[in-house]
Amino acid sequence: PITFNGLVMGKVLASFLYGILIAFVPLLVGLLGYGTEVTSAAVLAGGIVISSLCFSALGMLFATVKADTPPKVMLVLNVVRLPILFVSGIFIAIAEMPYWGRVLSVFSPLSYCSDLMHYSMGRGNYFPLWLDFLALAAFAVLFYVISVFRFSRRLG
């Protein structure tokens, strides 16, 4: 028998490793195809690792959504994923957003990931680096704990 904690951890770790591997695709395209320069390899590597862990835990949280068909899960996923994407600083720099956008960006884990990637490529950052790493770790723990709780309630 396996515990719910072990079940969720195994799924998160598998997704985490896949996330790290798949992150190399756009990185290689940027480096080889567009001549992107990495100014801080340590921040880039750390950002990829902590972001992969965070978003793997977020994916696990979405796996706990009680739905009888995949389109219902996708609906919930898009309701969360799209706002996170638009307030993260990917399309518009966080510093250039209106006040309400900057406030909302604090609640998006993608904001901190994007900030780390910008910094690692010499494009500056909005949040302090320690906050980027701390926020992503906190989001990962939060998503993981909620996932374990929801799986144990749903299956237990």
LOPA-171591 format. One record per residue: x, y, z of N, C-alpha, C in turn. Coordinates in steps of 0.2 Angstrom, whole numbers, plus 5000, padded with zeros to 4 digits. Example, Ala and Ser with C-alpha at 12.3 -4.5 7.8 and 13.67 -1.06 7.14 Angstrom:
BEGIN
REC  n.x  n.y  n.z ca.x ca.y ca.z  c.x  c.y  c.z
REC 5066 4972 5039 5062 4978 5039 5066 4984 5039
REC 5064 4989 5035 5068 4995 5036 5064 5000 5039
//
This chain:
BEGIN
REC  n.x  n.y  n.z ca.x ca.y ca.z  c.x  c.y  c.z
REC 5004 4994 5000 5000 5000 5000 5004 5006 5000
REC 5002 5011 4997 5006 5018 4996 5001 5023 4999
REC 5004 5028 5002 5001 5033 5005 4999 5038 5000
REC 4994 5043 5002 4992 5048 4997 4998 5053 4996
REC 5002 5054 5001 5007 5058 5001 5012 5055 4996
REC 5014 5049 4996 5018 5045 4992 5016 5045 4984
REC 5009 5044 4984 5006 5044 4977 5007 5051 4974
REC 5005 5056 4977 5006 5063 4975 5013 5065 4973
REC 5018 5063 4978 5025 5065 4977 5028 5061 4971
REC 5026 5055 4970 5028 5051 4964 5026 5055 4957
REC 5020 5057 4957 5017 5060 4951 5020 5067 4950
REC 5021 5071 4956 5024 5077 4955 5032 5077 4953
REC 5035 5072 4955 5042 5071 4953 5043 5069 4946
REC 5038 5064 4944 5039 5063 4937 5037 5069 4932
REC 5032 5073 4934 5031 5079 4930 5036 5084 4931
REC 5039 5084 4937 5045 5089 4938 5051 5087 4933
REC 5053 5081 4933 5058 5079 4928 5056 5080 4921
REC 5050 5079 4919 5048 5080 4912 5048 5088 4911
REC 5046 5092 4916 5047 5099 4915 5054 5102 4914
REC 5058 5099 4918 5065 5101 4917 5068 5099 4910
REC 5066 5093 4908 5069 5091 4901 5065 5095 4896
REC 5059 5097 4896 5056 5100 4891 5058 5108 4891
REC 5060 5110 4896 5062 5117 4897 5068 5118 4892
REC 5072 5113 4891 5078 5114 4887 5076 5115 4880
REC 5070 5114 4877 5069 5115 4870 5068 5122 4869
REC 5064 5126 4872 5065 5134 4871 5071 5137 4873
REC 5075 5134 4878 5081 5137 4879 5086 5136 4874
REC 5086 5130 4871 5091 5129 4865 5089 5133 4859
REC 5082 5133 4858 5080 5137 4852 5083 5145 4853
REC 5082 5147 4859 5084 5154 4860 5092 5155 4860
REC 5095 5150 4863 5103 5151 4862 5105 5150 4856
REC 5103 5144 4852 5106 5143 4846 5103 5146 4840
REC 5096 5147 4840 5093 5151 4835 5092 5158 4835
REC 5092 5161 4841 5092 5168 4841 5097 5172 4845
REC 5102 5168 4847 5108 5171 4850 5107 5174 4857
REC 5102 5171 4860 5101 5174 4867 5107 5173 4871
REC 5108 5177 4875 5114 5177 4880 5112 5176 4887
REC 5114 5171 4890 5113 5169 4897 5118 5173 4901
REC 5116 5177 4906 5121 5181 4910 5122 5178 4917
REC 5117 5174 4919 5118 5170 4925 5115 5163 4925
REC 5119 5159 4923 5118 5152 4922 5115 5149 4929
REC 5118 5151 4934 5115 5148 4941 5108 5150 4942
REC 5106 5156 4941 5099 5158 4942 5095 5155 4937
REC 5097 5154 4931 5093 5151 4926 5092 5144 4928
REC 5097 5140 4930 5096 5133 4932 5092 5132 4938
REC 5093 5137 4943 5089 5137 4949 5082 5138 4947
REC 5081 5143 4943 5074 5145 4941 5070 5140 4937
REC 5074 5136 4933 5071 5130 4929 5069 5125 4934
REC 5073 5123 4939 5072 5118 4944 5066 5120 4948
REC 5066 5126 4951 5060 5128 4956 5054 5129 4952
REC 5054 5132 4946 5048 5133 4942 5045 5126 4940
REC 5049 5121 4938 5047 5115 4936 5043 5111 4942
REC 5046 5112 4948 5043 5109 4954 5036 5112 4955
REC 5036 5119 4955 5030 5123 4957 5025 5121 4952
REC 5026 5121 4945 5021 5120 4941 5019 5113 4940
REC 5023 5108 4942 5021 5101 4943 5016 5100 4948
REC 5018 5104 4954 5013 5103 4960 5006 5107 4958
REC 5006 5112 4954 5000 5115 4951 4996 5110 4947
REC 5000 5107 4942 4997 5102 4938 4993 5097 4942
REC 4997 5094 4948 4994 5089 4952 4988 5092 4955
REC 4988 5098 4957 4982 5101 4960 4976 5101 4955
REC 4977 5102 4949 4972 5102 4944 4970 5095 4943
REC 4974 5090 4944 4972 5083 4943 4967 5081 4948
REC 4966 5085 4954 4962 5083 4959 4955 5086 4958
REC 4954 5090 4952 4947 5092 4951 4943 5087 4949
REC 4937 5087 4952 4932 5081 4951 4928 5083 4945
REC 4929 5079 4940 4926 5080 4934 4925 5073 4930
REC 4920 5072 4927 4919 5066 4923 4921 5066 4916
REC 4923 5072 4913 4926 5072 4907 4932 5077 4907
REC 4937 5076 4902 4942 5080 4902 4941 5087 4900
REC 4936 5089 4896 4934 5096 4894 4932 5100 4900
REC 4929 5096 4905 4927 5100 4911 4933 5102 4915
REC 4938 5098 4915 4945 5099 4919 4948 5105 4915
REC 4948 5105 4908 4951 5110 4904 4948 5117 4905
REC 4941 5117 4907 4938 5123 4908 4940 5126 4914
REC 4941 5122 4919 4944 5125 4926 4951 5127 4925
REC 4955 5123 4921 4962 5125 4920 4963 5131 4916
REC 4959 5132 4911 4959 5139 4908 4957 5145 4912
REC 4952 5144 4916 4950 5149 4920 4955 5152 4925
REC 4960 5147 4927 4965 5149 4931 4971 5151 4927
REC 4973 5147 4922 4979 5148 4918 4979 5154 4914
REC 4974 5156 4911 4974 5162 4907 4976 5169 4911
REC 4972 5170 4916 4974 5176 4920 4981 5176 4923
REC 4983 5170 4925 4990 5169 4928 4995 5171 4922
REC 4993 5169 4916 4998 5171 4910 4998 5178 4909
REC 4992 5182 4909 4992 5189 4907 4995 5193 4913
REC 4995 5191 4919 4998 5196 4924 5005 5194 4926
REC 5008 5190 4922 5014 5187 4924 5020 5191 4922
REC 5020 5196 4918 5025 5199 4915 5028 5197 4909
REC 5025 5192 4906 5027 5189 4900 5026 5193 4894
REC 5020 5196 4893 5018 5200 4888 5019 5207 4889
REC 5018 5209 4895 5019 5216 4897 5023 5216 4904
REC 5029 5220 4904 5033 5220 4910 5029 5222 4916
REC 5030 5219 4921 5026 5220 4927 5027 5227 4929
REC 5033 5230 4928 5034 5237 4930 5030 5242 4926
REC 5028 5240 4920 5024 5244 4916 5016 5243 4916
REC 5014 5238 4920 5007 5237 4921 5004 5242 4926
REC 4997 5243 4925 4994 5247 4930 4995 5245 4937
REC 4993 5249 4942 4994 5247 4949 4990 5240 4950
REC 4984 5239 4948 4980 5233 4949 4984 5227 4946
REC 4987 5228 4940 4990 5222 4937 4997 5220 4941
REC 5000 5225 4944 5006 5224 4948 5004 5220 4954
REC 4998 5222 4957 4995 5219 4963 4994 5211 4962
REC 4990 5210 4956 4988 5204 4954 4994 5199 4952
REC 4999 5202 4950 5005 5198 4948 5009 5195 4954
REC 5008 5198 4960 5011 5195 4966 5007 5188 4967
REC 5001 5187 4965 4998 5180 4966 4999 5175 4960
REC 5003 5177 4956 5004 5172 4950 5011 5169 4951
REC 5012 5163 4951 5018 5160 4952 5022 5161 4945
REC 5019 5162 4940 5022 5163 4933 5026 5169 4933
REC 5024 5174 4937 5027 5181 4938 5034 5180 4941
REC 5035 5176 4946 5041 5174 4949 5046 5170 4944
REC 5043 5166 4940 5047 5162 4936 5049 5166 4930
REC 5045 5170 4927 5047 5175 4922 5052 5180 4924
REC 5051 5182 4930 5056 5187 4933 5063 5184 4934
REC 5064 5177 4936 5070 5174 4936 5073 5173 4929
REC 5069 5171 4924 5071 5171 4917 5074 5177 4914
REC 5070 5183 4916 5072 5189 4913 5079 5191 4916
REC 5080 5190 4923 5086 5191 4926 5092 5187 4923
REC 5091 5181 4923 5096 5176 4920 5098 5178 4913
REC 5094 5182 4910 5096 5184 4903 5098 5191 4902
REC 5100 5194 4908 5102 5201 4908 5097 5206 4907
REC 5091 5205 4908 5085 5209 4906 5082 5213 4913
REC 5086 5212 4918 5083 5215 4924 5078 5211 4928
REC 5076 5213 4933 5070 5209 4937 5066 5214 4941
REC 5060 5212 4942 5055 5216 4946 5056 5215 4953
REC 5056 5209 4955 5056 5206 4962 5063 5205 4964
REC 5065 5205 4970 5071 5203 4972 5072 5195 4971
REC 5078 5193 4969 5079 5186 4968 5077 5181 4973
REC 5079 5183 4979 5077 5179 4985 5069 5178 4985
REC 5065 5183 4984 5058 5183 4984 5056 5178 4978
REC 5059 5179 4972 5057 5174 4967 5057 5167 4969
REC 5063 5165 4972 5064 5158 4974 5059 5156 4980
REC 5059 5161 4984 5055 5159 4990 5047 5159 4988
REC 5045 5163 4984 5038 5163 4982 5036 5156 4978
REC 5041 5155 4973 5040 5148 4970 5040 5142 4974
REC 5044 5142 4979 5045 5137 4984 5038 5137 4988
REC 5036 5142 4990 5030 5143 4994 5024 5140 4990
REC 5023 5143 4984 5018 5140 4979 5018 5133 4979
REC 5024 5130 4977 5025 5123 4976 5022 5119 4983
REC 5024 5121 4988 5022 5118 4995 5015 5119 4995
REC 5012 5124 4994 5005 5125 4995 5001 5121 4990
REC 5003 5121 4984 4999 5117 4979 5000 5109 4981
REC 5006 5107 4983 5007 5100 4985 5003 5098 4991
REC 5003 5102 4996 4999 5101 5002 4991 5100 5000
REC 4989 5105 4996 4982 5105 4994 4980 5099 4990
REC 4985 5097 4986 4984 5091 4982 4983 5085 4986
REC 4988 5084 4991 4988 5078 4995 4981 5078 4999
REC 4979 5084 5001 4973 5084 5005 4967 5082 5001
REC 4967 5085 4995 4961 5084 4990 4961 5076 4988
REC 4967 5074 4986 4967 5067 4984 4965 5062 4990
REC 4967 5063 4996 4965 5059 5002 4957 5060 5003
REC 4954 5065 5002 4947 5066 5003 4943 5063 4998
REC 4946 5063 4992 4942 5061 4986 4943 5053 4985
REC 4949 5050 4987 4950 5043 4986 4949 5039 4993
REC 4950 5043 4998 4950 5040 5005 4944 5039 5008
//
